[in-house]
Amino acid sequence: MDWTLSTTNRSLHLAEKNSTRVPRDSLTYKAIQYTLNQWELLIGYLADGRLNISNALAENAIRPFAVGRRNWLFADTPRGAKASATTYSLIETAKANGVEPFAYLHHVLQHIGNARTVEDIEALLPWNTPVKKMQ
């Protein structure tokens, strides 16, 4: 933590020092100003150990949606597109909760027809099901 804090403090000092040394109409100046304007958000991970400086996990989680978005252009009907979106949502929610997606979809499809109440539907949510966890 001390190394990270001292490194970020040095970075802040360099950004402040160099912001006056580069031309105001340059991309470097814009990048430095953006960094300085967003500094409190940038260093938020230092104050909360649950935060990660990298957003790679979030980007990886939404990548299937980016692929799906392209595929949805070829859905023949709005109903087909909605079915695809629903399926992607179920799969990604299962993954986000550590539940094996295929087993979860199988479980949901087996039991959704018998769901009569909101409680029955809630029982099918990934964090409420007895479906096996991902390894």
Buried (B, 14 or more C-beta within 10 A) or exposed (E): EEEEEEEBEEBBEEBEEEBEEBEEEEEEBEEBBEBEEEBEEBBEBEEEEEEEEEEEEEEEEEEEBEEBEEEBEEBEEEEEBEEBBEEBEBBBBBBEBEBBBEBBBEBBEEBEEEBEEEEEBEEBBBEEBEBEEEE
